[in-house]
Amino acid sequence: MGRWEPGARERLERAALELYVERGYEQATVAEIASRAGLTERTFFRHFADKREVLFSGQSELLETCVNTIVGAPESATPLEAVAAALQATSARFEQRRELSRQRQTVIAAHSGLQERELLKLASLASATADALRRRGVAEPTASLTAEAGVAVFKVAFERWIGEPGGQTFSELIRDSLDHLKAATAG
């Protein structure tokens, strides 16, 4: 087995998604995932705590990108502009993974436990975003409201992006969703 070859993590992700789509999340085992990737179970557990985490492993990078972008936004940026910049900063890492993202969502939609984990992920994103806004001096409830609105924009843009093969980029859909939010809240 090519367990020392580069790209083990990505191979495991692809193999897991293939098996989850083919057989269902519950039926796929870690041993089968590792075997399909040409790796060992031990290698799998070096990269992922369990088979669920294959679907959620990018969360820390997503949070880090959002927080760093918000904290580093120009002082003149409004809270929503800082959150918009953070959402745009995350879009590049998704753009190259459109089909994988679509498959991932198909698997999650078919399993209530995974749907719950996805909701927890989004709640963590909202919490980290609100914390980053507070670090910029944004008071409550503005920080929490803006963070929750940002997560809603992210969620709507993401669902549109994976649902429109060959359509607009994720970045374009984030901008469009933000424009719709601004129009909905204009006085």
Backbone as CSV, one residue per row, in Angstrom:
resi,resn,N_x,N_y,N_z,CA_x,CA_y,CA_z,C_x,C_y,C_z
1,MET,0.838,-1.191,0.000,0.000,0.000,0.000,0.872,1.240,0.000
2,GLY,0.390,2.292,-0.672,1.141,3.536,-0.756,0.857,4.459,0.395
3,ARG,1.030,3.984,1.604,0.631,4.777,2.756,1.507,5.986,2.995
4,TRP,2.706,6.014,2.437,3.590,7.163,2.656,3.552,8.128,1.478
5,GLU,2.746,7.842,0.500,2.629,8.738,-0.649,1.960,10.037,-0.229
6,PRO,2.317,11.133,-0.900,1.659,12.410,-0.574,0.179,12.376,-0.949
7,GLY,-0.583,13.247,-0.304,-1.994,13.358,-0.636,-2.877,12.341,0.061
8,ALA,-2.378,11.730,1.122,-3.167,10.700,1.809,-4.501,11.253,2.295
9,ARG,-4.488,12.425,2.879,-5.717,13.014,3.422,-6.766,13.205,2.318
10,GLU,-6.344,13.745,1.199,-7.262,13.986,0.081,-7.782,12.667,-0.487
11,ARG,-6.905,11.657,-0.585,-7.329,10.343,-1.076,-8.370,9.737,-0.138
12,LEU,-8.156,9.875,1.163,-9.123,9.365,2.125,-10.455,10.095,2.006
13,GLU,-10.415,11.412,1.831,-11.652,12.182,1.661,-12.419,11.714,0.435
14,ARG,-11.711,11.571,-0.693,-12.371,11.126,-1.929,-12.957,9.725,-1.769
15,ALA,-12.164,8.817,-1.190,-12.634,7.440,-1.010,-13.854,7.396,-0.100
16,ALA,-13.825,8.169,0.978,-14.966,8.197,1.896,-16.213,8.712,1.195
17,LEU,-16.086,9.813,0.482,-17.254,10.368,-0.213,-17.806,9.387,-1.235
18,GLU,-16.925,8.738,-1.974,-17.381,7.753,-2.950,-18.195,6.659,-2.267
19,LEU,-17.653,6.134,-1.168,-18.359,5.061,-0.459,-19.652,5.546,0.177
20,TYR,-19.637,6.733,0.739,-20.856,7.271,1.357,-21.955,7.449,0.314
21,VAL,-21.578,7.919,-0.870,-22.563,8.115,-1.937,-23.049,6.762,-2.462
22,GLU,-22.128,5.833,-2.678,-22.479,4.519,-3.230,-23.306,3.673,-2.265
23,ARG,-22.868,3.620,-0.997,-23.436,2.654,-0.064,-24.180,3.279,1.097
24,GLY,-24.006,4.550,1.304,-24.603,5.213,2.453,-23.576,5.387,3.552
25,TYR,-23.737,6.456,4.296,-22.785,6.776,5.355,-22.674,5.661,6.387
26,GLU,-23.797,5.150,6.851,-23.803,4.133,7.916,-23.123,2.835,7.480
27,GLN,-23.277,2.467,6.217,-22.756,1.190,5.754,-21.252,1.215,5.474
28,ALA,-20.695,2.354,5.199,-19.262,2.442,4.885,-18.444,2.330,6.167
29,THR,-17.370,1.570,6.108,-16.507,1.411,7.284,-15.164,2.112,7.053
30,VAL,-14.482,2.377,8.149,-13.150,2.981,8.060,-12.212,2.058,7.292
31,ALA,-12.323,0.759,7.522,-11.464,-0.202,6.816,-11.681,-0.106,5.309
32,GLU,-12.937,0.015,4.877,-13.228,0.122,3.445,-12.718,1.436,2.866
33,ILE,-12.855,2.502,3.636,-12.373,3.812,3.175,-10.865,3.750,2.975
34,ALA,-10.162,3.248,3.978,-8.705,3.162,3.900,-8.273,2.273,2.736
35,SER,-8.934,1.139,2.579,-8.599,0.216,1.502,-8.798,0.863,0.132
36,ARG,-9.927,1.542,-0.044,-10.193,2.190,-1.328,-9.155,3.268,-1.633
37,ALA,-8.679,3.940,-0.602,-7.666,4.977,-0.782,-6.264,4.392,-0.936
38,GLY,-6.126,3.075,-0.760,-4.819,2.434,-0.844,-3.966,2.713,0.376
39,LEU,-4.634,2.883,1.528,-3.948,3.229,2.769,-4.376,2.270,3.886
40,THR,-3.806,2.448,5.044,-4.160,1.611,6.187,-5.148,2.338,7.087
41,GLU,-5.839,1.576,7.945,-6.732,2.194,8.924,-5.954,3.124,9.848
42,ARG,-4.744,2.731,10.187,-3.914,3.571,11.045,-3.671,4.934,10.404
43,THR,-3.430,4.939,9.104,-3.247,6.208,8.394,-4.534,7.024,8.436
44,PHE,-5.668,6.350,8.272,-6.946,7.053,8.364,-7.033,7.794,9.696
45,PHE,-6.736,7.089,10.785,-6.876,7.696,12.112,-5.790,8.725,12.422
46,ARG,-4.751,8.777,11.637,-3.784,9.873,11.768,-4.396,11.181,11.252
47,HIS,-5.300,11.065,10.323,-5.893,12.246,9.693,-7.274,12.606,10.243
48,PHE,-8.034,11.620,10.683,-9.412,11.854,11.102,-9.718,11.084,12.385
49,ALA,-10.468,11.705,13.273,-10.842,11.053,14.528,-11.826,9.902,14.287
50,ASP,-12.717,10.079,13.312,-13.689,9.047,12.968,-14.200,9.325,11.563
51,LYS,-15.067,8.458,11.076,-15.505,8.593,9.684,-16.386,9.823,9.462
52,ARG,-17.000,10.319,10.502,-17.808,11.542,10.398,-16.928,12.754,10.106
53,GLU,-15.763,12.787,10.733,-14.892,13.957,10.601,-14.334,14.153,9.200
54,VAL,-14.402,13.126,8.371,-14.002,13.285,6.969,-14.843,14.386,6.327
55,LEU,-16.096,14.466,6.728,-17.024,15.432,6.152,-16.886,16.832,6.749
56,PHE,-16.231,16.944,7.906,-16.180,18.218,8.621,-14.762,18.667,8.943
57,SER,-13.795,18.078,8.306,-12.396,18.331,8.672,-11.902,19.731,8.348
58,GLY,-12.525,20.433,7.452,-12.062,21.763,7.069,-12.578,22.887,7.943
59,GLN,-13.323,22.562,8.988,-13.955,23.589,9.807,-12.956,24.532,10.462
60,SER,-11.881,24.012,11.005,-10.932,24.894,11.702,-10.290,25.882,10.737
61,GLU,-10.001,25.447,9.519,-9.438,26.356,8.511,-10.447,27.437,8.121
62,LEU,-11.701,27.043,7.994,-12.765,27.989,7.658,-12.899,29.052,8.752
63,LEU,-12.941,28.602,10.001,-13.057,29.540,11.121,-11.857,30.473,11.173
64,GLU,-10.669,29.905,11.002,-9.444,30.711,11.059,-9.435,31.780,9.965
65,THR,-9.820,31.405,8.763,-9.871,32.361,7.657,-10.855,33.482,7.961
66,CYS,-12.039,33.123,8.439,-13.056,34.135,8.754,-12.576,35.078,9.850
67,VAL,-12.104,34.522,10.938,-11.675,35.347,12.071,-10.528,36.269,11.664
68,ASN,-9.517,35.728,11.008,-8.363,36.539,10.610,-8.753,37.655,9.646
69,THR,-9.674,37.370,8.741,-10.113,38.382,7.782,-10.905,39.482,8.482
70,ILE,-11.778,39.111,9.394,-12.572,40.111,10.122,-11.671,40.985,10.988
71,VAL,-10.806,40.356,11.748,-9.911,41.108,12.630,-8.976,42.009,11.821
72,GLY,-8.559,41.542,10.670,-7.630,42.306,9.838,-8.276,43.285,8.875
73,ALA,-9.591,43.370,8.874,-10.287,44.292,7.960,-9.941,45.734,8.328
74,PRO,-9.983,46.629,7.354,-9.692,48.041,7.643,-10.619,48.579,8.735
75,GLU,-10.108,49.494,9.541,-10.904,50.078,10.627,-12.177,50.732,10.109
76,SER,-12.115,51.233,8.883,-13.274,51.923,8.307,-14.387,50.967,7.879
77,ALA,-14.094,49.662,7.832,-15.096,48.686,7.387,-16.222,48.563,8.407
78,THR,-17.449,48.548,7.919,-18.595,48.300,8.790,-18.563,46.831,9.207
79,PRO,-19.315,46.471,10.229,-19.354,45.052,10.608,-19.756,44.137,9.434
80,LEU,-20.747,44.535,8.671,-21.172,43.705,7.547,-20.104,43.650,6.458
81,GLU,-19.401,44.735,6.223,-18.312,44.718,5.238,-17.185,43.789,5.681
82,ALA,-16.873,43.770,6.971,-15.845,42.862,7.484,-16.279,41.406,7.320
83,VAL,-17.544,41.120,7.604,-18.054,39.755,7.435,-18.091,39.384,5.951
84,ALA,-18.481,40.311,5.096,-18.493,40.052,3.654,-17.091,39.715,3.160
85,ALA,-16.094,40.442,3.640,-14.706,40.160,3.253,-14.299,38.760,3.712
86,ALA,-14.739,38.376,4.904,-14.421,37.042,5.422,-15.066,35.951,4.564
87,LEU,-16.314,36.158,4.189,-16.993,35.175,3.338,-16.306,35.057,1.987
88,GLN,-15.912,36.189,1.429,-15.194,36.158,0.153,-13.857,35.431,0.297
89,ALA,-13.189,35.618,1.432,-11.897,34.963,1.653,-12.040,33.442,1.703
90,THR,-13.195,32.957,2.139,-13.401,31.501,2.208,-13.767,30.903,0.851
91,SER,-14.265,31.726,-0.055,-14.811,31.184,-1.295,-13.768,30.488,-2.165
92,ALA,-12.534,30.951,-2.150,-11.503,30.355,-3.008,-11.263,28.883,-2.667
93,ARG,-11.272,28.548,-1.382,-11.001,27.154,-1.013,-12.152,26.229,-1.419
94,PHE,-13.335,26.777,-1.580,-14.471,25.966,-2.010,-14.504,25.801,-3.530
95,GLU,-14.107,26.815,-4.233,-14.283,26.857,-5.685,-13.688,25.641,-6.387
96,GLN,-12.569,25.153,-5.916,-11.925,24.005,-6.557,-12.562,22.680,-6.137
97,ARG,-13.524,22.739,-5.244,-14.111,21.516,-4.689,-15.633,21.466,-4.889
98,ARG,-16.097,21.998,-5.970,-17.546,22.085,-6.174,-18.215,20.714,-6.178
99,GLU,-17.695,19.784,-6.962,-18.321,18.463,-7.040,-18.206,17.727,-5.708
100,LEU,-17.069,17.828,-5.052,-16.916,17.202,-3.734,-17.883,17.827,-2.729
101,SER,-18.062,19.128,-2.811,-19.001,19.815,-1.922,-20.427,19.343,-2.175
102,ARG,-20.756,19.144,-3.431,-22.093,18.661,-3.787,-22.307,17.249,-3.228
103,GLN,-21.321,16.388,-3.403,-21.428,15.028,-2.883,-21.538,15.042,-1.360
104,ARG,-20.727,15.883,-0.725,-20.742,15.993,0.733,-22.138,16.363,1.227
105,GLN,-22.754,17.354,0.586,-24.092,17.788,1.007,-25.133,16.708,0.772
106,THR,-24.988,15.928,-0.272,-25.904,14.819,-0.533,-25.838,13.806,0.609
107,VAL,-24.627,13.503,1.051,-24.440,12.558,2.156,-25.042,13.127,3.435
108,ILE,-24.760,14.376,3.724,-25.262,15.011,4.949,-26.786,15.066,4.953
109,ALA,-27.372,15.408,3.809,-28.830,15.520,3.720,-29.536,14.191,3.979
110,ALA,-28.838,13.087,3.762,-29.450,11.766,3.926,-29.301,11.201,5.340
111,HIS,-28.665,11.954,6.245,-28.382,11.401,7.574,-28.620,12.468,8.638
112,SER,-29.590,12.223,9.532,-29.962,13.238,10.518,-28.824,13.585,11.474
113,GLY,-28.004,12.631,11.854,-26.875,12.917,12.729,-25.856,13.833,12.076
114,LEU,-25.666,13.666,10.787,-24.739,14.531,10.050,-25.348,15.922,9.854
115,GLN,-26.656,15.988,9.675,-27.324,17.288,9.579,-27.144,18.063,10.879
116,GLU,-27.266,17.372,11.992,-27.064,18.011,13.290,-25.632,18.537,13.416
117,ARG,-24.670,17.741,12.986,-23.261,18.166,13.037,-23.038,19.380,12.145
118,GLU,-23.685,19.424,11.001,-23.577,20.573,10.092,-24.132,21.831,10.754
119,LEU,-25.245,21.697,11.456,-25.821,22.844,12.168,-24.881,23.330,13.274
120,LEU,-24.236,22.407,13.959,-23.259,22.783,14.984,-22.073,23.525,14.360
121,LYS,-21.674,23.088,13.189,-20.579,23.745,12.471,-20.964,25.184,12.136
122,LEU,-22.173,25.376,11.661,-22.632,26.725,11.329,-22.765,27.591,12.582
123,ALA,-23.200,26.992,13.690,-23.279,27.737,14.951,-21.889,28.150,15.428
124,SER,-20.913,27.280,15.246,-19.528,27.622,15.602,-19.001,28.753,14.736
125,LEU,-19.378,28.741,13.465,-18.968,29.818,12.563,-19.580,31.139,13.016
126,ALA,-20.850,31.133,13.378,-21.509,32.351,13.865,-20.852,32.851,15.145
127,SER,-20.555,31.946,16.046,-19.925,32.321,17.316,-18.539,32.918,17.097
128,ALA,-17.731,32.276,16.259,-16.380,32.778,15.982,-16.438,34.126,15.268
129,THR,-17.404,34.287,14.382,-17.568,35.549,13.660,-17.966,36.660,14.627
130,ALA,-18.911,36.382,15.510,-19.328,37.376,16.498,-18.165,37.752,17.415
131,ASP,-17.391,36.764,17.843,-16.219,37.041,18.687,-15.221,37.941,17.963
132,ALA,-14.984,37.655,16.687,-14.053,38.479,15.906,-14.579,39.909,15.770
133,LEU,-15.877,40.063,15.582,-16.460,41.405,15.500,-16.323,42.138,16.830
134,ARG,-16.545,41.441,17.923,-16.374,42.066,19.236,-14.922,42.494,19.453
135,ARG,-13.979,41.698,18.953,-12.561,42.081,19.047,-12.293,43.377,18.286
136,ARG,-13.095,43.642,17.277,-12.973,44.897,16.510,-13.680,46.045,17.225
137,GLY,-14.341,45.761,18.319,-15.045,46.799,19.059,-16.519,46.920,18.738
138,VAL,-17.057,45.964,18.000,-18.482,45.985,17.668,-19.264,45.523,18.898
139,ALA,-20.224,46.318,19.313,-21.011,46.027,20.508,-22.130,45.033,20.203
140,GLU,-22.664,44.462,21.266,-23.844,43.607,21.165,-25.076,44.486,21.134
141,PRO,-26.117,44.120,20.488,-26.324,42.876,19.767,-25.849,42.918,18.316
142,THR,-25.239,44.040,17.907,-24.803,44.177,16.512,-23.845,43.064,16.096
143,ALA,-22.895,42.705,16.971,-21.923,41.666,16.621,-22.626,40.330,16.344
144,SER,-23.520,39.931,17.226,-24.214,38.647,17.051,-25.160,38.664,15.856
145,LEU,-25.895,39.765,15.693,-26.820,39.863,14.555,-26.072,39.824,13.226
146,THR,-24.972,40.543,13.141,-24.188,40.568,11.900,-23.589,39.192,11.621
147,ALA,-23.103,38.538,12.676,-22.531,37.200,12.501,-23.582,36.216,12.001
148,GLU,-24.744,36.241,12.607,-25.823,35.331,12.178,-26.261,35.631,10.744
149,ALA,-26.325,36.918,10.396,-26.675,37.291,9.019,-25.602,36.783,8.056
150,GLY,-24.341,36.884,8.459,-23.249,36.384,7.621,-23.349,34.884,7.390
151,VAL,-23.687,34.146,8.431,-23.848,32.697,8.286,-25.037,32.390,7.371
152,ALA,-26.105,33.152,7.485,-27.254,32.955,6.591,-26.854,33.210,5.138
153,VAL,-26.093,34.262,4.906,-25.607,34.560,3.550,-24.749,33.400,3.047
154,PHE,-23.833,32.929,3.882,-22.970,31.807,3.522,-23.807,30.588,3.144
155,LYS,-24.772,30.252,3.991,-25.603,29.062,3.781,-26.422,29.164,2.485
156,VAL,-27.052,30.300,2.272,-27.858,30.482,1.060,-26.981,30.445,-0.185
157,ALA,-25.853,31.142,-0.144,-24.946,31.148,-1.296,-24.408,29.746,-1.576
158,PHE,-24.052,29.028,-0.525,-23.519,27.673,-0.687,-24.551,26.743,-1.305
159,GLU,-25.777,26.789,-0.806,-26.836,25.933,-1.350,-27.107,26.246,-2.816
160,ARG,-27.090,27.525,-3.160,-27.277,27.899,-4.564,-26.101,27.423,-5.410
161,TRP,-24.897,27.547,-4.879,-23.684,27.186,-5.609,-23.641,25.695,-5.932
162,ILE,-23.944,24.839,-4.952,-23.894,23.403,-5.233,-25.100,22.941,-6.039
163,GLY,-26.167,23.748,-6.036,-27.374,23.378,-6.770,-27.390,23.838,-8.218
164,GLU,-26.406,24.647,-8.594,-26.344,25.185,-9.955,-25.048,24.760,-10.631
165,PRO,-24.988,23.517,-11.124,-23.759,23.069,-11.776,-23.391,23.987,-12.937
166,GLY,-22.158,24.418,-12.937,-21.694,25.269,-14.020,-22.231,26.679,-13.960
167,GLY,-22.924,27.019,-12.889,-23.481,28.358,-12.747,-22.454,29.339,-12.221
168,GLN,-22.921,30.320,-11.482,-22.055,31.354,-10.943,-21.044,30.769,-9.958
169,THR,-19.965,31.511,-9.756,-18.972,31.091,-8.776,-19.537,31.305,-7.375
170,PHE,-18.912,30.663,-6.400,-19.323,30.826,-5.015,-19.159,32.287,-4.596
171,SER,-18.085,32.904,-5.015,-17.840,34.308,-4.700,-18.954,35.209,-5.247
172,GLU,-19.365,34.960,-6.483,-20.446,35.752,-7.083,-21.760,35.552,-6.321
173,LEU,-22.015,34.318,-5.899,-23.253,34.036,-5.174,-23.233,34.629,-3.771
174,ILE,-22.064,34.721,-3.160,-21.949,35.408,-1.872,-22.299,36.873,-2.054
175,ARG,-21.714,37.516,-3.070,-22.018,38.925,-3.344,-23.501,39.129,-3.619
176,ASP,-24.069,38.250,-4.419,-25.482,38.362,-4.763,-26.364,38.190,-3.520
177,SER,-26.038,37.219,-2.694,-26.815,36.998,-1.467,-26.688,38.181,-0.520
178,LEU,-25.489,38.753,-0.424,-25.301,39.960,0.393,-26.140,41.115,-0.143
179,ASP,-26.188,41.258,-1.462,-27.003,42.317,-2.070,-28.487,42.126,-1.723
180,HIS,-28.944,40.880,-1.742,-30.324,40.597,-1.382,-30.587,40.910,0.096
181,LEU,-29.640,40.589,0.956,-29.782,40.923,2.381,-29.850,42.422,2.580
182,LYS,-28.968,43.150,1.923,-28.972,44.616,2.048,-30.281,45.190,1.540
183,ALA,-30.788,44.663,0.423,-32.066,45.155,-0.110,-33.205,44.863,0.865
184,ALA,-33.156,43.711,1.494,-34.225,43.325,2.422,-34.208,44.187,3.690
185,THR,-33.044,44.705,4.068,-32.942,45.479,5.302,-32.859,46.981,5.060
186,ALA,-32.901,47.393,3.801,-32.846,48.837,3.504,-34.107,49.512,4.048
187,GLY,-33.882,50.693,4.650,-34.999,51.386,5.298,-35.776,52.200,4.373
